[in-house]
Amino acid sequence: MPLHGARAAALLTWVNSTKVCTDPLDDLSQLQDCSIFIRIINKIHRSEEGESVLEQPLPERISFIRGFLQKHCKHKSATENLVSAQKLLEGEELALAKVAVLLLYHTSMSCKSPREWYEFDYKTQVELASILKFVLDNEESLNENLETFLQRKAPPSSSSTSSSSSEEHSPLLSLPHKREVRFLELQKIASSSSSSSSSSGANNTLSGSPSSPMGDVMQTPQFQLRRLKKQLAVERENRDELEVELAENRKLITEKEAQITMMQQRIDRLALLNEKQAADQLEPKEMEELREKNESLMVRLHEALKQCQDLKTEKGQMDRKINQLSEENGDLSFKLREIASHLVQLQEALNELSEEHNAALAQSQEKQGQLESELRAALQEKKCSEEKIEILQGKISLLEDQLAKLGDCSAQEKGEVMGDILKLEELKQEVSSLAAKGAELQATVLRLEEEKQLREAALQSERSRFEEEKQQLGGLVASLQNSLSESHQARERLEQDLRAREAGEPQG
């Protein structure tokens, strides 16, 4: 089954946007040598780790790419089965598309701001957002579903069906507020986790435009929670590496202490030998050599003691830093669990608010359509009444002229004209009735127009409130991510201190 054309084109557009190839690609088959994938990996990590791999044969390149994906994906065994080395060797387009999807997902997790996706047109963003959302929703079952997703259009979501079926309830002017989003609690958590931070510029990194599908996906609590979990896992790996390095330093200190003990024992033996030789009245030349050797050993002993003391001091500092980072990680893990719980509640509240908003919007539009229909009917009826009044007024004028001309006629003729006079009175009554009906229709038109304006104003107010709540949620998630980034920077500083200490440590 061939690949889904729009998704394959979107993936190819994203690959070209990385600017790692000199000439833009126009087909996925051009990725067969896997060199572009390796350059994308180097760009993601801002390193040249894979440059040497580019000079090796294709099997080694594929092994490097699969190793990277297994290391940075949630389930290593699942990724190993998902990307077949044999199919990559054969240049199968489906296998190449899978690698592109996983690299797109990893890049989006490392992206600092949704604004980086604005260079794509709206259609491409829609396809990339659908791919990213699919991976988020199917992390546990990518092996079974990714091939089908890349080869055909995904079926419509059941949630959208249920949402549309519920859009027939609750009028706009009586929207319920029974599910209030608990922003104050989240703000308290966010402020406590970032109280030690001095920078506030990252709070706006997640505020994407509503016209950006990729930005909308990256602002969802599901995406932000997955990114926070990924960053926390990286922090834990860094801590494990630091603990291993600390264990090695402790082993080195133990070895140094053993060497010092051995040297001290040798000095003690030499001192005893010196005393014995002095008692035996050794020759002055032998005594001088022994004294020089003893002094040399003492100098080395003092140097070793100083190194040992320096190592113990650094060891104490390292222990304190490790304990401090362990406490910070514990607090961060607790806060992350609490935030995850609140994010789930927020997502449910936002979903319900979205359903209520959509339902109210649909009902308001339906009601507005009815009002406009009634308004058109009332205006048409008013126009007809005005036309009838004009016709009747013309008849009345004609009859009045005829009666004026017959004023001097005989009584018999006047009797004959009495019928016209009564018809004239009936016409005047009908004109009065139509005029009253026209005034009533005018009042109805004014009422309908006023009701229409009120509904439009209420709908605009509700839209503003809904957008404000979404922006507040985005700001809170940004604050939490800033706190986690600060912890990561502390880890990097500690790692640099360890490397600098290790580089300056004397050998021997």
C-alpha positions as CSV (number, residue, x, y, z in Angstrom):
1,M,0.0,0.0,0.0
2,P,1.5,3.4,-1.0
3,L,2.3,6.1,1.6
4,H,-0.3,8.8,2.4
5,G,0.7,11.6,0.0
6,A,0.0,14.6,2.2
7,R,1.8,13.1,5.2
8,A,4.8,12.0,3.1
9,A,5.0,15.5,1.6
10,A,4.8,17.1,5.1
11,L,7.6,14.9,6.4
12,L,9.8,15.8,3.3
13,T,9.1,19.5,3.9
14,W,10.2,19.2,7.5
15,V,13.4,17.3,6.5
16,N,14.2,20.1,4.0
17,S,13.5,22.7,6.7
18,T,16.4,21.4,8.8
19,K,18.8,22.7,6.1
20,V,21.2,19.8,6.5
21,C,21.2,19.0,2.8
22,T,22.6,21.3,0.1
23,D,19.7,20.7,-2.4
24,P,16.1,20.3,-1.4
25,L,14.7,16.7,-1.6
26,D,11.6,15.9,-3.6
27,D,11.1,12.3,-2.7
28,L,11.6,10.1,0.4
29,S,13.7,7.6,-1.6
30,Q,16.5,10.2,-1.6
31,L,17.0,9.5,2.1
32,Q,18.1,5.9,1.4
33,D,21.8,6.5,2.3
34,C,20.7,7.7,5.8
35,S,23.3,10.5,5.8
36,I,20.7,13.2,6.1
37,F,19.2,11.4,9.2
38,I,22.6,11.4,10.8
39,R,23.1,15.2,10.1
40,I,19.6,15.9,11.6
41,I,20.7,13.9,14.8
42,N,23.9,16.0,15.0
43,K,21.9,19.2,14.7
44,I,19.4,18.1,17.4
45,H,22.2,17.4,19.9
46,R,24.4,20.3,18.6
47,S,27.4,17.9,18.3
48,E,29.5,16.2,15.7
49,E,29.1,12.7,17.2
50,G,27.9,11.2,13.9
51,E,30.4,12.9,11.6
52,S,32.8,9.9,11.6
53,V,29.8,7.5,11.0
54,L,29.1,9.4,7.7
55,E,32.4,7.9,6.3
56,Q,31.4,4.3,7.2
57,P,29.2,1.9,5.1
58,L,25.4,2.0,5.1
59,P,25.0,-0.9,7.7
60,E,27.0,1.1,10.3
61,R,25.0,4.3,9.6
62,I,21.8,2.4,10.1
63,S,23.1,0.9,13.3
64,F,24.0,4.4,14.6
65,I,20.5,5.8,13.8
66,R,18.7,2.8,15.4
67,G,20.9,3.2,18.5
68,F,20.0,6.8,18.8
69,L,16.2,6.1,18.4
70,Q,16.4,3.3,21.0
71,K,18.2,5.5,23.5
72,H,15.8,8.5,23.2
73,C,12.5,6.8,22.8
74,K,10.2,5.6,25.6
75,H,10.4,1.9,24.9
76,K,13.7,0.7,23.5
77,S,12.5,-2.7,22.5
78,A,9.4,-1.3,20.7
79,T,11.7,1.1,18.7
80,E,14.0,-1.8,17.8
81,N,11.0,-3.7,16.3
82,L,9.5,-0.6,14.8
83,V,12.4,0.3,12.6
84,S,13.7,-2.7,10.6
85,A,17.4,-2.6,9.7
86,Q,16.8,-4.8,6.7
87,K,14.1,-2.6,5.3
88,L,16.3,0.4,5.7
89,L,19.1,-1.4,3.8
90,E,16.5,-2.1,1.0
91,G,15.5,1.6,1.0
92,E,11.8,0.9,1.7
93,E,10.0,4.3,1.8
94,L,7.7,3.2,4.7
95,A,10.8,2.5,6.9
96,L,12.4,5.8,5.9
97,A,9.1,7.6,6.8
98,K,9.1,5.9,10.2
99,V,12.6,7.2,11.0
100,A,11.5,10.7,9.9
101,V,8.4,10.5,12.2
102,L,10.5,9.5,15.2
103,L,13.1,12.3,14.6
104,L,10.2,14.8,14.1
105,Y,8.8,13.7,17.5
106,H,12.1,14.0,19.2
107,T,12.8,17.4,17.7
108,S,9.4,18.7,18.8
109,M,10.2,17.6,22.4
110,S,13.5,19.6,22.2
111,C,11.9,22.6,20.6
112,K,12.2,25.8,22.7
113,S,9.2,27.6,21.2
114,P,6.2,26.8,18.9
115,R,7.2,29.9,16.9
116,E,9.9,27.8,15.3
117,W,7.2,26.0,13.2
118,Y,5.8,29.2,11.7
119,E,8.0,28.9,8.6
120,F,5.7,26.1,7.4
121,D,2.4,26.8,5.5
122,Y,-0.9,26.1,7.3
123,K,-1.5,22.8,5.3
124,T,1.9,21.4,6.2
125,Q,1.5,22.4,9.8
126,V,-1.9,20.5,9.9
127,E,-0.2,17.3,8.6
128,L,2.8,17.6,11.0
129,A,0.5,18.3,13.9
130,S,-1.6,15.2,13.1
131,I,1.6,13.1,13.0
132,L,2.8,14.5,16.3
133,K,-0.7,14.0,17.9
134,F,-0.8,10.4,16.6
135,V,2.6,9.5,18.2
136,L,1.5,11.1,21.5
137,D,-1.8,9.1,21.5
138,N,-0.2,5.8,20.4
139,E,3.1,5.6,22.3
140,E,2.2,2.2,23.6
141,S,1.1,0.8,20.3
142,L,3.3,2.4,17.6
143,N,4.3,-1.1,16.2
144,E,0.7,-1.9,15.4
145,N,-0.6,1.5,14.2
146,L,2.2,3.6,12.7
147,E,2.3,1.8,9.3
148,T,-1.5,2.0,8.9
149,F,-1.4,5.7,9.8
150,L,1.4,6.5,7.3
151,Q,-0.4,4.6,4.5
152,R,-4.0,6.0,4.8
153,K,-6.0,8.7,6.4
154,A,-6.8,8.1,10.1
155,P,-10.5,7.4,11.0
156,P,-12.4,10.4,12.5
157,S,-12.0,10.6,16.3
158,S,-14.9,9.4,18.4
159,S,-14.5,12.3,20.7
160,S,-15.4,14.7,17.9
161,T,-18.6,12.8,17.2
162,S,-19.7,12.9,20.8
163,S,-18.8,16.6,21.0
164,S,-20.9,17.4,17.9
165,S,-23.8,15.4,19.3
166,S,-23.8,17.4,22.5
167,E,-24.0,20.8,20.7
168,E,-27.8,20.9,21.0
169,H,-28.1,21.9,24.7
170,S,-27.7,24.9,27.1
171,P,-28.4,28.4,25.6
172,L,-25.6,30.9,25.3
173,L,-27.0,33.4,27.8
174,S,-27.1,30.7,30.6
175,L,-23.6,29.0,30.2
176,P,-22.9,26.9,33.4
177,H,-19.9,27.6,35.5
178,K,-20.0,24.5,37.6
179,R,-16.5,23.4,36.6
180,E,-14.1,26.2,37.5
181,V,-10.4,25.7,36.5
182,R,-8.3,25.8,39.6
183,F,-5.7,28.2,38.4
184,L,-4.9,29.6,41.8
185,E,-3.7,26.2,43.0
186,L,-1.5,25.7,40.0
187,Q,-0.1,29.2,40.3
188,K,0.9,28.4,43.9
189,I,2.7,25.3,42.8
190,A,4.4,27.1,39.9
191,S,5.5,30.0,42.1
192,S,6.9,27.6,44.8
193,S,8.9,25.6,42.2
194,S,10.4,28.7,40.6
195,S,11.0,30.9,43.6
196,S,14.8,30.5,43.3
197,S,14.7,31.5,39.6
198,S,15.9,35.0,38.5
199,S,14.8,34.8,34.9
200,S,11.2,35.2,33.7
201,G,11.6,35.3,30.0
202,A,10.7,31.7,29.5
203,N,7.1,32.3,30.7
204,N,6.1,33.3,27.2
205,T,7.9,30.5,25.3
206,L,4.7,28.4,25.0
207,S,2.3,31.1,24.0
208,G,1.6,30.1,20.4
209,S,-0.7,31.6,17.9
210,P,-4.2,30.1,17.5
211,S,-3.5,30.0,13.7
212,S,-0.6,27.5,14.3
213,P,-1.7,23.9,14.4
214,M,1.7,22.8,15.6
215,G,1.7,25.5,18.3
216,D,-1.8,24.3,19.5
217,V,-0.6,20.7,19.8
218,M,2.6,21.7,21.7
219,Q,0.4,23.8,24.2
220,T,-1.8,20.8,25.2
221,P,-1.3,19.5,28.7
222,Q,-0.6,16.0,27.2
223,F,2.4,17.3,25.2
224,Q,3.7,19.4,28.1
225,L,3.4,16.6,30.6
226,R,5.3,14.2,28.2
227,R,8.0,16.9,27.7
228,L,8.4,17.4,31.5
229,K,8.6,13.6,32.1
230,K,11.3,13.4,29.4
231,Q,13.3,16.2,30.9
232,L,13.0,14.6,34.3
233,A,14.3,11.3,32.9
234,V,17.3,13.1,31.5
235,E,17.9,14.7,34.9
236,R,17.8,11.3,36.5
237,E,20.3,9.9,34.0
238,N,22.7,12.9,34.7
239,R,22.4,12.2,38.4
240,D,23.2,8.6,37.9
241,E,26.3,9.5,35.9
242,L,27.4,11.9,38.6
243,E,26.9,9.3,41.3
244,V,29.0,6.8,39.2
245,E,31.7,9.5,38.8
246,L,31.6,10.2,42.6
247,A,32.0,6.5,43.3
248,E,35.1,6.4,41.1
249,N,36.5,9.5,42.9
250,R,35.8,7.8,46.3
251,K,37.7,4.7,45.0
252,L,40.6,6.9,43.9
253,I,40.7,8.6,47.4
254,T,40.8,5.1,49.0
255,E,43.7,4.1,46.7
256,K,45.5,7.4,47.6
257,E,45.0,6.7,51.3
258,A,46.4,3.2,50.9
259,Q,49.5,4.6,49.1
260,I,50.0,7.1,51.9
261,T,49.7,4.3,54.5
262,M,52.3,2.3,52.6
263,M,54.6,5.3,52.4
264,Q,54.2,6.0,56.1
265,Q,55.1,2.4,56.9
266,R,58.2,2.6,54.7
267,I,59.3,5.8,56.5
268,D,58.8,4.2,59.8
269,R,60.9,1.3,58.7
270,L,63.6,3.6,57.4
271,A,63.5,5.6,60.7
272,L,64.1,2.3,62.6
273,L,66.9,1.4,60.3
274,N,68.4,4.8,60.8
275,E,68.3,4.4,64.5
276,K,69.9,1.0,64.2
277,Q,72.6,2.2,61.9
278,A,73.3,5.1,64.2
279,A,73.7,2.7,67.0
280,D,76.1,0.6,65.0
281,Q,78.2,3.7,64.2
282,L,77.8,3.6,60.5
283,E,80.1,5.5,58.2
284,P,79.2,9.2,57.7
285,K,78.7,8.7,54.0
286,E,76.0,6.0,54.4
287,M,74.3,8.2,57.1
288,E,74.2,11.1,54.7
289,E,72.6,9.0,51.9
290,L,70.1,7.6,54.4
291,R,69.2,11.1,55.6
292,E,68.7,12.4,52.1
293,K,66.5,9.4,51.2
294,N,64.5,10.0,54.4
295,E,64.0,13.7,53.6
296,S,62.9,12.9,50.0
297,L,60.4,10.4,51.4
298,M,59.1,13.0,53.8
299,V,58.6,15.6,51.1
300,R,56.6,13.0,49.0
301,L,54.6,12.1,52.1
302,H,53.7,15.7,52.7
303,E,52.6,16.1,49.0
304,A,50.5,12.9,49.2
305,L,48.9,14.1,52.5
306,K,48.1,17.5,50.9
307,Q,46.6,15.7,47.8
308,C,44.6,13.4,50.1
309,Q,43.3,16.4,52.1
310,D,42.3,18.2,48.9
311,L,40.5,15.1,47.7
312,K,38.6,14.8,51.0
313,T,37.6,18.5,50.8
314,E,36.3,18.0,47.3
315,K,34.6,14.8,48.3
316,G,32.7,16.6,51.0
317,Q,31.6,19.3,48.6
318,M,30.5,16.7,46.1
319,D,28.6,14.8,48.7
320,R,26.8,18.0,49.7
321,K,26.0,18.9,46.1
322,I,24.7,15.4,45.4
323,N,22.5,15.5,48.5
324,Q,21.2,18.9,47.5
325,L,20.4,17.7,43.9
326,S,18.8,14.5,45.2
327,E,16.5,16.6,47.5
328,E,15.7,18.9,44.6
329,N,14.9,15.9,42.3
330,G,12.7,14.5,45.1
331,D,10.8,17.8,45.4
332,L,10.6,18.1,41.6
333,S,9.2,14.5,41.3
334,F,6.6,15.2,43.9
335,K,5.6,18.4,42.3
336,L,5.5,16.8,38.9
337,R,3.1,14.1,40.2
338,E,0.9,16.8,41.7
339,I,1.1,18.9,38.6
340,A,0.2,15.9,36.4
341,S,-2.9,15.3,38.5
342,H,-3.9,18.9,38.2
343,L,-3.2,18.9,34.5
344,V,-5.5,16.0,34.0
345,Q,-8.2,17.9,35.9
346,L,-7.5,21.0,33.8
347,Q,-7.7,19.0,30.6
348,E,-11.1,17.6,31.7
349,A,-12.3,21.0,32.7
350,L,-11.1,22.5,29.4
351,N,-12.7,19.7,27.4
352,E,-16.0,20.3,29.2
353,L,-15.7,24.1,28.8
354,S,-14.9,23.6,25.1
355,E,-18.0,21.3,24.6
356,E,-20.2,23.8,26.5
357,H,-18.8,26.6,24.4
358,N,-19.3,24.8,21.1
359,A,-22.8,23.7,22.1
360,A,-23.7,27.3,23.1
361,L,-22.2,28.6,20.0
362,A,-24.2,26.2,17.8
363,Q,-27.4,27.0,19.6
364,S,-26.8,30.7,19.5
365,Q,-26.1,30.5,15.8
366,E,-29.3,28.5,15.3
367,K,-31.3,31.0,17.5
368,Q,-29.7,33.9,15.6
369,G,-30.8,32.3,12.3
370,Q,-34.4,32.0,13.7
371,L,-34.3,35.7,14.8
372,E,-33.1,36.8,11.4
373,S,-35.8,34.7,9.7
374,E,-38.5,36.2,11.9
375,L,-37.0,39.7,11.3
376,R,-37.2,39.2,7.5
377,A,-40.8,37.9,7.8
378,A,-41.8,40.9,10.0
379,L,-40.1,43.4,7.6
380,Q,-41.9,41.7,4.6
381,E,-45.2,41.9,6.4
382,K,-44.6,45.5,7.3
383,K,-43.8,46.3,3.7
384,C,-47.0,44.6,2.5
385,S,-49.1,46.6,5.1
386,E,-47.5,49.8,4.0
387,E,-48.4,49.0,0.4
388,K,-52.0,48.2,1.3
389,I,-52.2,51.5,3.3
390,E,-51.0,53.4,0.2
391,I,-53.6,51.6,-2.0
392,L,-56.4,52.3,0.4
393,Q,-55.4,55.9,0.9
394,G,-55.5,56.3,-2.9
395,K,-59.1,54.9,-3.0
396,I,-60.1,57.1,-0.1
397,S,-58.8,60.2,-1.9
398,L,-60.7,59.2,-5.0
399,L,-63.9,58.6,-3.2
400,E,-63.6,62.0,-1.3
401,D,-63.1,63.7,-4.6
402,Q,-66.2,62.1,-6.1
403,L,-68.3,63.0,-3.0
404,A,-67.2,66.6,-3.2
405,K,-68.3,66.8,-6.8
406,L,-71.7,65.3,-5.9
407,G,-72.4,67.6,-3.0
408,D,-74.9,69.8,-5.0
409,C,-76.8,66.9,-6.5
410,S,-80.4,66.0,-5.7
411,A,-81.4,64.0,-2.7
412,Q,-82.1,60.9,-4.8
413,E,-78.5,61.1,-6.1
414,K,-77.2,61.6,-2.6
415,G,-79.1,58.5,-1.5
416,E,-77.4,56.6,-4.2
417,V,-74.0,58.0,-3.1
418,M,-74.6,56.8,0.6
419,G,-73.3,53.4,-0.3
420,D,-70.0,54.9,-1.4
421,I,-69.8,56.9,1.8
422,L,-70.2,53.7,3.9
423,K,-67.6,52.0,1.8
424,L,-65.3,55.0,2.4
425,E,-65.8,54.6,6.2
426,E,-64.9,51.0,6.0
427,L,-61.8,51.9,4.1
428,K,-60.8,54.4,6.8
429,Q,-61.3,51.8,9.5
430,E,-59.2,49.3,7.5
431,V,-56.4,51.9,7.1
432,S,-56.5,52.5,10.9
433,S,-56.3,48.8,11.5
434,L,-53.4,48.4,9.1
435,A,-51.6,51.4,10.7
436,A,-51.9,49.9,14.1
437,K,-50.6,46.6,12.8
438,G,-47.7,48.4,11.2
439,A,-46.7,50.0,14.5
440,E,-46.9,46.6,16.2
441,L,-44.7,45.1,13.5
442,Q,-42.2,48.0,13.9
443,A,-42.0,47.3,17.7
444,T,-41.4,43.6,16.9
445,V,-38.6,44.5,14.5
446,L,-36.9,46.7,17.1
447,R,-37.3,43.9,19.7
448,L,-35.8,41.3,17.4
449,E,-32.8,43.5,16.5
450,E,-32.1,44.3,20.2
451,E,-32.2,40.6,21.1
452,K,-29.9,39.8,18.2
453,Q,-27.3,42.4,19.4
454,L,-27.5,41.1,23.0
455,R,-26.8,37.5,21.9
456,E,-23.8,38.7,19.8
457,A,-22.4,40.6,22.7
458,A,-22.8,37.7,25.1
459,L,-21.2,35.3,22.6
460,Q,-18.2,37.7,22.2
461,S,-17.8,37.9,26.0
462,E,-17.8,34.1,26.4
463,R,-15.2,33.7,23.6
464,S,-12.9,36.2,25.4
465,R,-13.2,34.4,28.7
466,F,-12.4,31.1,27.1
467,E,-9.3,32.4,25.4
468,E,-8.1,34.1,28.6
469,E,-8.3,30.8,30.6
470,K,-6.3,29.0,27.8
471,Q,-3.6,31.7,28.0
472,Q,-3.4,31.4,31.8
473,L,-3.0,27.6,31.5
474,G,-0.2,28.1,29.0
475,G,1.6,30.5,31.3
476,L,1.5,28.1,34.2
477,V,2.9,25.2,32.1
478,A,5.7,27.6,30.9
479,S,6.5,28.4,34.5
480,L,6.8,24.8,35.5
481,Q,9.0,24.1,32.5
482,N,11.3,27.0,33.5
483,S,11.7,25.5,36.9
484,L,12.8,22.1,35.4
485,S,15.2,23.9,33.1
486,E,16.8,25.6,36.1
487,S,17.4,22.2,37.7
488,H,19.0,21.0,34.5
489,Q,21.4,24.0,34.5
490,A,22.4,23.2,38.0
491,R,23.2,19.7,36.9
492,E,25.4,21.0,34.1
493,R,27.3,23.3,36.4
494,L,28.0,20.4,38.8
495,E,29.2,18.3,35.9
496,Q,31.5,21.0,34.7
497,D,32.9,21.4,38.2
498,L,33.6,17.6,38.3
499,R,35.4,17.7,34.9
500,A,37.5,20.7,35.8
501,R,38.5,19.0,39.1
502,E,39.3,15.8,37.2
503,A,41.4,17.7,34.6
504,G,43.4,19.5,37.3
505,E,44.0,16.4,39.5
506,P,47.8,15.4,39.8
507,Q,48.8,11.9,38.7
508,G,50.8,9.4,40.8
